[in-house]
Every structure is written in C-alpha cells, then in structure tokens.
Amino acid sequence: MDGSRPHQSLTLPSKTTEVKTNSPLKIKELTKKAKLFGLPKNSKLPDSNKEILDAANKSKRLLYPKELNILCESSHCDASKLEELQNRLPELINEAKDNLLKKLPEITKKGGSLYPKERAEACWRDCFEFARISIYGTAAGETNITDEEGLKAVQELYSMLEVPVDALAICLKELQLKCGEIYSESNKKRDTDLLNGCFNHLAEKMKVKI
C-alpha cells in the first residue's frame, strides 16, 4: 500500500450526510478545528520524531518505512511488524467490516445506523483514521495521542452529523482485534499493549465504547 495516499475522515461532511442543523458555516468552522492526533506537551520524543508524525498527520497518511525505522529506533518497537500492519490495513478493515455485517446484517439496510451507503463508507474511513493514529502512537511509544482542543471539535461534529457511534464502536473493536492478530505469533507484548492502548485511548476520548 502506498503510505502517501491521504484518506478523508468522517469528520469532513459530504453532500449526502444528513445533518441536524441548518448552520453550514458552523460545520465548516468545526471541520477546520477538528483534529484527532496530537502528542502531549510534555512528550519526551525528539523534535525530529515529532516532525515526522506531524508531517504524516497533516497528509493523513501512513508512515513511510524509513519513518517507521526512525520512530521505532527510539521507542524500541518492531518496525517490521508495524510496516506489515500498514500494508495489510485495507485488508484488515475489510475483514472487520465483513465481521460487523455478519453480526448485524440489518445495519446497512434502510433504518439501520449505517444507511444509506455513504454513512457506511464514512464509518470505514473513520476506522482507517483510528488505526492510522494508533499506528503513529505505537511507533512513537505513546498512547496519549489525542489533541484536546481538536477533539472537542470532532466530538461536536459527530453530534451535529449524527455519526452512528454504535456501529463505529463495533467496527473499531473488530478492527482492533484484527490488527492485534499481526502480533499473535510474536512475543512483542509491549508492542501489542501499546497498539491496544492507543485504540482504547482514542475510543475513551471519543466516548466510543469498544
């Protein structure tokens, strides 16, 4: 997978998204402020590592192999496993999606929280965003990976756009389990704990119970 390819988040409303407000200017304002990823001010990461993460996040892309190696040299995580995870991420998201649809086949049908299809597609995109940021945190050795102010804007957007957080929560849990399988045959417990810690931190901050 080309790590440079950007992905649009659910926090960017589309024309097909139903909104319970008549204030497009408010949505536009919140969209500009919306930001999930951010390192704590007291982070001990080298400035060069912070710059790598900042550049990747601005492009909403995965990390390049060279960037993974630099970050993991400091965090002592396995760069090869994270690279494998990034390469398999589209596949893992599809598997998580399939598992969700097997458990809740009505969810994408009329009346379901992922109907119409644009809402479902937005949910899959958000799963990518959560996984991308969790990979950043794992590579950096940090689980506190959210921007406090940007997060408030994301939460308000989720409310205004009526994001189906119930469906998102189930899909994220499936994705978290799928990502963890990358480490199932290794003894990288610390790496696994970091990855799960990042997913759980994001879910907690977004008030999404996974």
Secondary structure, 3 states (H helix, E strand, C coil): CCCCCCCCCCCCCCCCCCCCCCCHHHHHHHHHHCCCECCCCCCCCCHHHHHHHHHHHHCCCCCCHHHHHHHHHHHCCCHHHHHHHHHHHHHHHHHHHHHHHHHCHHHHCCCCCCCCHHHHHHHHHHHHHHHHHHHHHHHHCCCCCECHHHHHHHHHHHHHCCCCHHHHHHHHHHHHHHHHHHHCCCCCHHHHHHHHHHHHHHHHHCCCCC
